[in-house]
Amino acid sequence: MAEHLQTSYQAMGLAEEEDLGQDSPHERLIMFHEVPENNKSRWNHIEDLDEFFTRVYRYHQKNGFLCMMLQEVLELVQFAFVVIFSLFLLGCIDYNRLHAGDAKLNFTIWDALVPTNECVKSINGWVVLLLLVPAAVFWILQVFKVVYHFFQYMEIQAFYANALKISADDLPNMTWHEVQQRLQEAQKDQQMCIHKRELSELDIYHRILRFKNYFVSMVNKSLLPIKYRLPVVGDYVFLTRGLKYNFELILFWGPWAPFENNWHLKDDFKSAQKRKELAAFLSQKILWIGIANFLLSPLIFIWQVLYMFFNYAELIKREPGSLGTRRWSQYGRYYLRHFNELDHELLARLNRGYRPAAKYMSIFTSPIMTIIAKNIAFFAGAILVVLLFITLGFEQHIHVDNELLAITALTVVITVCRASIPDENLVWCPETLLSMVLAQIHYMPDTWKGNAHTYKVRDEFSKLFQYKIAFLLEELMSPLISPFIICFCLRQKALDIVDFYRNFTVDVVGVGDVCSFAQMDVRHHGNPTWVAEGHTQASHYQQAEDGKTELSLMHFTLTNPRWKPPPDCNMFINSIREHVGREVVNGPISEESALYQSLYSIASLGAGYQSLVTSLVPPMSSRCPERSSLPAYSSGYPSMPVPAGMLGSQGQQSPIKGKPYRPRGGISRIEGPLEGSSSGLLGTIMQTSSTGGGSLQASGVDVSLSNASLTGMLPQLQQSEPGLQADLTSTDMSLSSLYLHELHHRRKRYRGYDDIGVEEMQQMTGEEEEGEEAARHLTAPSERQSQSSPERLLIPADLAEMGDDVEDEDAAPLVHLAQIS
């Protein structure tokens, strides 16, 4: 077969537009075709590379064989404990004696225990039949699953030791990027995939994230029924772990799923002739799975109640305010996830965005609720003080029933009320806070910009960043609600699902069938308002929403700097970097420019990020001193430096000459290479600033930069925030996401979506002739369709240059973002 990657798009079946954390628990047997010539052939031709690479990734993230098996065994013990302890509480305690014994001085809880023979007899037969027997069957199946995993992960342990040359002691101190490089080298020797001599980074990601990429794209295209308009409540998003499990069961790995195996979509789903028959078949199977959920819902609901009680009761008693904290919702995790983004990369990004997101949500307060909270806290505090005084001072003389329960309840009420009372002396800038959130989460709807102060944006953001108590209530009610969603909502999407699989599945040599969105092909799935004119041919049905394709491409390029993008993707990335280079060289950097606004938002993240920006600004200020300095503005938000010493860089030298520091702790969670990437916008700014524009060539900016030179260009950053230097990949992506969003909003305005005066735009650019020339290529959407209106829309010169760059598609790219080793 051909060595290079080949793809083929299926023909569109519909002409009109259609509305479109835990790993999947499916287990498939991994087949090894072993050739006993030598040890190198031990892993030759692994049939299910999806499952194998997934286990290799889990093995690294979960810190090896011993940790993984210990965790699974303890989960078995935990399940058995919950069942047995629940039965003990149900039948082995005489609650009448326990209540009557409160007044006795020497009464203990042991006096309320029922003898063992009476305890066994007291358990109802229906309880045994409906609860104990299903639990026992489930537990036995889990035991077999753990035994199966034992032998599988023994094989993965041997693969790490023999093929990857990674010992168990070295594993916790290695990044996934380093393991992936070893995996690519092992492919050359072991030939795990016989269809290709070498595997690219994208091939490995496709194998691990095949089904998750489909799920992300379905959420992006609003295919799954997770958004509802409810009476009184209004718009509501409902996606729980249980509902997600059922979606994955139906769509990916269940017995009637469209996939024949992990890597191949059934041929019938690739043909438009049988779309209605397949939709009817899928609808019928969805109905049966919904009925099964109805029948099992009582058991699942009881388990949810028991699990949440044992898991969260102690936490609520110890930290009553924990229910008022927030977490990223299940919907938010998939809405914010890039294509080809591994779990640890997503979690690291969401963890960085938690603090600014929590701060943004906390600025919305109600004066009425504040008054009510203060008064409730006053009354509850008065009663609590009296109870504590009686309990501590007169315990032997006065007995108060349920005093412990009362004290706990009052403490919870006071804590919640105090958390609801804002600091009246703080004044916040909502737009700055929201830009800080955007720098980390990378996605937000266009309507949020300029409206961060409104409750409408706050309510929409709360769908991504929900209260923990709302999460618990949704998970608790999920067994009762999910069957209705499956039977009455998902069934109606059967035809759309069939069309989605046919239209957005491509066959990649050596990988199999993958979601075409996961190819990050700007030409076929780019959004016209996110790319320069001529970079995409996608219709509205084909394009990804909210810049998912473009931002995913930037993220994957930064986290995998050795990956070589296809020509169309490379052209898009080069155009962005060349545009940044022109803004730096052609200064002054005006406050209205996209680069200034992006750097301003980065500087507001904290002291470490301010150090990074100031290390970039001085070279610019030598050419434009009156406009280039950025204020150290934090909007009242505390600085967010990365703790020094938590992360490091291979470029930081230890006191022993020539020997670099090797950081430890949380290394497996680092995104991309440990030394960072030089293929992003930070490298472009540093190179262009240091050369003073001398490296500009006729058709662009030569921004090639090595990792070593990138590390050496940050002495100020190394002194102020040494931990941030190794986190340059995430910082670079934050800058890239902010910059792309700024360009996106400008394109929407200057391509006819908003009315802007010609004089205003000419004043912003200062170059009327260039704006008129570019207007011939970038016209309003209605003008491109009719070509009947003589009016032309002038646009700024910076966007015009991006449009002109793509006219000559045969021009050689000036920037090489990745090279093949």
Secondary structure, 3 states (H helix, E strand, C coil): CCCCCCCCECCCCCCCCCCCCCCCCCCCCCCECCCCCCHHHHHCCECCHHHHHHHHHHHHHCCCHHHHHHHHHHHHHHHHHHHHHHHHHHHCECHHHHHHHHHCCCCCHHHHECCHHHHHHHCCHHHHHHHHHHHHHHHHHHHHHHHHHHHHHHHHHHHHHHCCCCCCCCHHHCCHHHHHHHHHHHHHHHCCCCCCCCCCHHHHHHHHHHHHHHHHHHHHCCCCCCEEEECCCEEEECCCHHHHHHHHHHHHHCCCCCEEECCEECHHHHCCCCHHHHHHHHHHHHHHHHHHHHHHHHHHHHHHHHHHHHHHHHHHHHCHHHHHCEEECHHHHHHCCCCCCCHHHHHHHHHHHHHHHHHHHHCCCCHHHHHHHHHHHHHHHHHHHHHHHHHHHCCCCCCCCCHHHHHHHHHHHHHHHHHCCCCCCCCCCHHHHHHHHHHHHCCCCHHHCCCCCCHHHHHHHHCCEEEHHHHHHHHHHHHHHHHHHHHHHHHHHHHHHHHHHHHCEEEECCCEEEEHHHHCCHHHHCCCCCCCCCCCCCCCCCCCHHHHHHHHHHHHHHHCCCCCCCHHHHHHHHHHHHHHHHHHHCCCCCCCCHHHHHHHHHHCCCHHHHHHHHHHHHHHHCCCCCCCCCCCCCCCCCCCCCCECCECCCCCECCCCCCECCCCCCHHHCCCCCCCCCCCHHHHHHHHHHHCCCCEECCEECCCCCHHHHHHCCHHHHHHCHHHHCCHHHHHHHHHHHHHHHHHHHHHHHHHHCCCCHHHHHHHHCCHHHHHHHHCCCCCHHHHHHCCCCCCCCCCHHHHHHHHHCCCCCCCCCCCCCCCC
